């Protein structure tokens, strides 16, 4: 009897090392990775650095996050151990040295859109919280202090919301503000045709008339320190300022001076300059090396959160799927150009 033996070709696995992984990262990726049998994922808690880059030896790709160090020195170290692909499980990539990745022939892929509503809803949550003093009232009631003194807010209905940047997140924030009954104005180099209820104005006009200003633009040379002493001086007294985009959009020293001069009714920050050492870390037993964070937290009309605007179940799932899709498409030579980071 003739026996035919068929040799099955084993599918090559792509090995990916995830840096700076927290429980919610592992949970979200583990929940879907069964649908990607061609990928082999390992996690490390350590963040990416020149020293930890050596851990990526034997991996074709690494996955980093918005606060990871992807400087030229790190890129070179990754290239030396054979890494060809950098997966950013976030939209931002200003922490990536693209000159270095290009010289090393490395591809950088990101997640440009996951859940715009997640970030926009957090921006409005910050605005509402500083407006209605929720951070103060929560603590007071826990101490059995039911006094209303110092908790007076203002109606958002009928006020002017100024949205800086009307991409997907800014557009979502504009819709939320419109739903609150606010007049919505915006500044962007490119008008969003879907926002027919928005009036586009020059940036100086937006700063001058807005009761609520929410930043939703990328960090570039042109937007670096967009909010500074000069632009703060243009703003209304008792304005509310919210930033869920990038910390360096605001010159922090000038912001602190503006808070001290009582320019702001409230400030809500999910991002801020010099946040890198704090983001996603438990530092409750540490003495903070910089006074920036301590000074911001000292003001009763300021709320600072730890870069959590993206942190919803829906957003985490979308980030996970797009990141793994990017890896599979790279291996297949079918990269989604919308996710490709280039110079």
N, C-alpha and C positions, 0 to 999 in steps of 0.2 A: 504494500500500500504506500502510495506516494504521499508524503506529508509536506505541505507547503508552510514554511515559517515566514510570517510577515513581521519585519522589524519596524516597530513604531519609532519615529523620530521624536526624541524628547524635546519638548519646547524649552527654549532657553529662557531662563528667568532673569529679569532685570532686578538687580539688588539696589535698594534705596535705603539710605540711612537718614532718619529724621532727627534733627537736633532740637534742643530746647522743648521737649515734649512734656506737656502737662496731662493730667488725667483726662481732661475734656478732649484733648487732641487724640490720645490713644482710643478713647471711646468712640469718637466720631469716625476715625479711619478704620478701626477694627469692625465697626458695624457694616461697612460696605466693601472691605477689601476682598471678601469671598467672591465678589463679582469680577475680580481682576486676578485670575490665577497665574497670569504671566509676570506678576510683580511679587517680589519678596521684600517685605518691609521690616526693618529693625528700628527700635527707638532708643534714644539716649536722652537723659535729662539735661546733660551739659549743653550749653549753648556753643555756637560755632566760634572758633578762635583759631589762631595760628597753631596753638598747642593741640586743640582737639581735632583739627583737620586730619591728623594722622589716623584717627579712628575710621576714616572713610576709605582706607586702603581695602581694595577688593570690591568696592561699590562703584557702580556706573553713575549713580546719581545721589545727590543729597537734597534734603528738604529743609529750608530755613524759614524764619518768620520775620516780621517787620522790624524787630529790634535786634536781629542777629548781625554780627560783624561779618560783612562780606566785602571787606576791603581788599586792596590789591595784594597785600601780604597773604591774606587768607585764601584768595583765589589761586595764587601761585602755589600755595601749599596743597590745595585740593587737586590742582592739575598734576602736581608731582606724584600723587598717589593714584592717579588714573581716573579721576572724576571728569565726566564729560557734560553733565547736565546739572544745573541748579534749579530746583523747583522752589518757588516762593509761594507759600500757602497764604498769600495776602495780595492786596492790590498794589501797595506801595513798593518801590524798589530804589528809593533814594539812598539806601544803605548799601547798594551794590556798586562796586567799581566796574563799570561797563567797559572802560578802556582795557582793564586787566582781563576781563572775560573774553573780549574780542581777541586780544593777543594770544590767549591760551586756547583759542578755538572752542570755548565752552558756550553752550546754549543756556539762556536764562528764560524760564517760563513762569508766568504769574497767574493770579486769579483776578482779572480786572473787575468782575462783577459777581457778587454772591448773593447778598440780600441788601439792596439799598435801603429798604424799609427798616432793617435792623438798626443801622447807624442813624438814620433820620429820626426814628422813634426815640433813640437814646438822646439825641440832640434836644428833642422837645422835652424829654423827661428832665434833662438838666435845666432847661429854661424854666419849666414849671416848678421844679424843686427850689431853685434860687428865688423865683418870684414869690412863691407862697411859703417860703422858709421851712420847707418840710424837714430839712436836716436839723433845724433848731427845735421845731415842735416835737419831733420824734424823741429827741433826748429829754426835753422838758417833761413830757408826759410820763416817760419812764421813771422820772424822779418825782412823780406825783405833783408836778407843777402844771396846773391847768390854766394859768394866766395867758391871755392873748397879747399881752404887751410885747411889742417888738416883732410881731408876726404879720403885720399888714402887708398885703401884696397889691397887685393891680390887675385889672381885667386885660386879657390879651385881645378880647373881642373889640374890634374897632381900631386897634392899634396897627402900626406899620411894621411888617417883617421884612428885613433886608437879607436876601440870600446871596452870598458871594460864591458863585460857581453853581451852574444849573445842569450838571451832569446827572447821572442816575440818582445819586444820593441827594444832591441839592434839589432835584426835581421832586423827590419824595418828601423832603422837608417843606418845600413850597406848597405841596398839596395838603400836608398836615396843617400848616399855618392858615391856608385858605379855608380849611374845614373848621378852624377855630373862629372864623369870621374876621380874620385879619386882612388888611390890604397888603398884597405881596408885591414887592419890587425886587429886582435882581440885577446883578452885574455879572456879565460873562462876555468873553470875546465872541462867542457863538451863541446865538439865541436858540433856545429849545422850542421848536414849533408846537410841541404838545402842551405847552404851558400858556394857553390862550388867556388865562386870567392874570398873568404876570406882566408887570410893566418894567421894561428894561431901562436902566438909567446909568449914568456914569458913576464910577466908584465914589467920587467925592460927594455926589448927591445922595447916594445910598447911606454913606456914613452920617451925613448931615441930618437926615429926616427919620431914620429908622428908630423904632422903639426896641426892637429885637434884631440883633445882627448875628447870623449864623454862618460860619465859615465852612465851605465845602469845595475848596479848590486844591489842586495839587501843589506840592512844594517845588518851586522852580527858582531860578535866579530872579525872575521878575516878582514873585510872590513872597520871597524871603523877607521876613519882618514887615509884611504888608500892614499889620497893625503896629504902629509905633507912636511916638510922642506927637508927631504932626497929625496923623490920622485920628488919634484919640481926641485931640483938641477939636477936630471937626465934628465929633459925635455929639448928640444930644446929652444933656445932663440926665442922669437916671436911666441910661440905656442898659439893656441886658445883652451881654456878649457870650456867645457859645462857640467853642471850637472842638469839633470831633474829627478834624482832618489831620493836620500835622502841627506839631508843637512850634516849629520855627516860623510859622506864619505870623506869630506874635512875638514881639520883642519883650521879653518878660520883665526886664527892669522898668521899661516904660509902662507896662501894664500895672505893675505894682505901684508906681508913682501915681497912675490914674486912679487906682483903687483908693489910695491914701488921700487923694484930693476929692474923693466922693463923687467922681464922675459916673461911676457905675452903680446901678440899682442892684445888679448881681452879675456874677461871672461863673459860667459852667465850663469846666475844662476836662475833656477826656484824654487830651494830649497836652504836653507842655514841654518847653525846652529842658534839657538835662534829665529827661524822664528815663533814659535808657537803663540806668542801674536799678530802677525801681519797678519797671513794667513787668507784671506777671510774677513778681517775687514777693515772698513773705519776709518783710524786714522789720517786724514789730519789735525785735530785740536789738536792732542796730541803732547806732547813732548816725544820722544822715550826714554825709560828708559835705553836701551843698546846702546853702541856706535858702535856695530858691523854693524848694518844696515846703520847707518849714514856714517860710514867709507867706506863701500862698494859702497854706492851711490855717494860718493865724487869723485870717479875715473872716468875719461872720457872714459876709455876703458872697463867699466863694465856695463852690463845690468842686472838688477834684476827684475824678474816678480814674481807674487804672487801665486805660486803653481798652475798655470793654464794650465799645459800641457795636462790635461785630458779634458779640457773644450771645447768640440765640441758637436754638436747636436747628432751625431752618438754615441759618447762615453757615453753621459748622458743617452741616451735611453738604451744602452747595460747595463750600471750600474743598471738602474732602473729595467729592466727585470730580471737580474740575482739576484738582491737583493730580489725581491718579489718571484721569483722561489725558492730561498733558504728558505724563510719563509714557503711556501706551502709544500715543500719537507720535511722540519723539522716536520711539523705538521702531515704529512702522514707517517713519519718514513722511508723516502726514501732519505736520505741526499746524495748529490753529494760529494763524498770523495775528489774530486779535490778542492772543495771550503771550506773544513773543516780545521780549524786551530787547530793544536794539538801541544803538547810539543815535 
